[in-house]
Amino acid sequence: MPDAPATGLTDELKATIQNAYSTWLGRRGFNARRGQRQMIADIARGLTENDRLCVVEAGTGTGKTAAYCLAAIPIAKARDKRVVISTATVALQEQVALRDLPDLKSHADLDFSFTIAKGRSRYVCLQRLDDRLTYDPERDRLFGPPEAEHLKIYRRLETAFDTGTWDGDLDNWADGVPAKAWMPVTNDRAGCQGRRCRYYHQCPVFRARADVADADVVVANHDLVLTDLRIGGGVVLPNPAETIFILDEAHHLPDKTRDQFTAHAALRGCADWLKQVASSIETMARRFEAPREVHRARERLAEEAGGVEDLLAAVGTIVGELPFEPRDADTETHRFPLGEVPEPLAETAEPLGRSFGGVAAILDELSNDLDDVGEGNLDWPNAEQAESWRPTIGQLAGRAAGAEALFSDYGHSSSASAARWVTRGLADRREEIELTSVPLMPGEILKDRLWSGCHAALATSATLCALGTFDRFRESAGLAGSVRESRIASPFDFARVATFSVPRMRAEPSQAQDHTEEIASLLPDLLRLEQSALVLFNSWWQFNAVVESLPDDLRSSCRLQGEASKQRLLRDHTEAIDQGQPSYLFGLASFAEGVDLPGDYCRHVVMARIPFAVPDDPVDQAVAEWLENQGRNPFMELSLPDASLRLVQACGRLIRNENDQGRITLLDRRIRTRRYGESLLAALPPYRLEI
């Protein structure tokens, strides 16, 4: 922690929190919930005592958003700190910012300001939008000419922004924008011209940043929090040392951290964009009549990147001799045991890392020179064009830094600190080889960059405990020492409103064909038990095989993942139920969490099998290998706890509020025939069992 512990939870602060809670209950006409009251008290103590770190699992229906806000905001105000509430999904982020915080501010007698913060990629870049609408290949060097359909979208975006009916936030554009159309009109830090941009005062990003700088409470998401920590902390969000972090949906935090600190490099892609770097520098030299700075950059670049193409080819040759295993229909993978890269590959990767680092440094210096030209500190011919070049150079510098990170990691890979693998497949009809490095222990990153640097923090979710303990979460999230732990039971009477059943079955999932055929024979009768259902699978193969076997009358009522966007499927599903028609949602893991289907929208959850991780995931394979190398049991410490969490999350789709009821069916007999089944059942809410 960056500063000495505060004086603890004073009587005055207790009274402020209690008054805010009772005022909010009274004005909203709510009765106090025992679990919510306990959660407020546990968080208040956790954020003010010992290491000021706490972990709270709050069952569905606890009212955890109100609880952590009512505890954290008064503490932050009293300590002259700020609050960052971080969620894993945009949906919850907007719920907190647009519904929960306005409600508390209006009804709890708490004086605070708040705003929502998102990454740059969620906002339109007005300069890039203008570039797309008035396409000029000399000015818009990052993308080709826009497609006709995209131009129609861009004109609508421009008109809506100019008339004030849209604020530039992608999430506030009702129709959505296809990713291929959105990418050319958003931006990143490297491509942004900042105050020199002619649209600076209208820019949606900087308007949002100004709100963040002034707000007492900032509602962010895990990706943005981790991005800010990766670039030093306090750059986009408040200074961590002056901030209380509330990390909702915290079970996603370790995986989000892995994603944020993962390094990739594609060999052909690296060679292609290096040619783009050389071409861009040559064009700059002509455009600006070869000023000293560009001439020097051109010479240094030729020297720094001179041997890169041969080194990339050498990497391709070394990798080509490795034994690959099929990953899917189009790609194959080789994973390095214990993350240790063979010596010939490491010896080739190390100088590549140095070269790409040198290229990144040259481009960064050139970007700074362009800044100086724009500000009048350097006198270049055609200086008015300098600003239009900065995004191109910034983007290329970012690509170089990414390649440097990957190849430097492969060049120093003697420790099992990362999962490393190579993927080979086709891209644009040509073979492409991609190298990947993923940190094995995201908890070490979180411990170093978040927990040790923030003023205080709460990690909370409806599912943090695996098999009844916080051990798995604490290790994966890097939480050790005096962390306050608390489990708040759901107020719902699960035994009365929900049944968990396991039909008698002959086949186990290991007997893939027989198990799939048995599911196909049982599913029609199971679906006809209720008007609505959510059916979850672990593999696309089984998903497709079962769907193909459905009778026509049922198939016409099914909404299948992959047939339309998730939002569209959910909308069609709820509309069908509202019209009195049956509807059944079919999906994989992404439908087992974050899908809110209260009441009649979900009366039955059907799971094809216990949700153990897919066995060919290279990160899980690497973690299991690392545990085995330490003499530990990867099944008991990794596979089983993670499956337990996923099972609880999937079951949680059924009961969303006190009026819900229904049934859960698991088509996997292992939960009653294997020894670990008792542990999985014990970790579930107290459903009425039919096994």
Secondary structure, DSSP 8 states (H G I E B T S, - for coil): --S-----S-HHHHHHHHHHHHHHHHHHT----HHHHHHHHHHHHHTTSTTSEEEEEE-TTS-HHHHHHHHHHHHHHHHT-EEEEEESSHHHHHHIIIIIHHHHHHHS-----EEE---GGGB--HHHHHHHHT--TTT--SS----HHHHHHHHHHHHHHHTTS--SBGGG-TT---HHHHGGG---TTT--GGGSTTGGG-HHHHHHHHHHH-SEEEEEHHHHHHHHHTTSSSSS--GGGEEEEETTGGGHHHHHHHHT-EEEEHHHHHHHHHHHHHHHHHHHHHTT--HHHHHHHHHHHHHSTTHHHHHHHHHHHHHTS--EE-SSSEEEEE-GGG---HHHHHHHHHHHHHHHHHHHHHHHHHHHHHHHHTTSS--TTGGGHHHHHHHHHHHHHHHHHHHHHHHHHHT--SSSEEEEEEEEEETTEEEEEEEEEES-HHHHHIIIIITTSSEEEEEES---BTTBSHHHHHHHT--SS-EEEEE--SS-HHHHEEEE----S--TTSHHHHHHHHHHHHHHHHTTSSEEEEE-S-HHHHHHHHHHS-HHHHTTEEEBTTB-HHHHHHHHHHHHHTT--EEEEE-GGGSSS----GGG-SEEEESS-----TT-HHHHHHHHHHHHTT--HIIIIIHHHHHHHHHHHHTTT--STT--EEEEE--THHHHSTHHHHHHHHS---EEE-
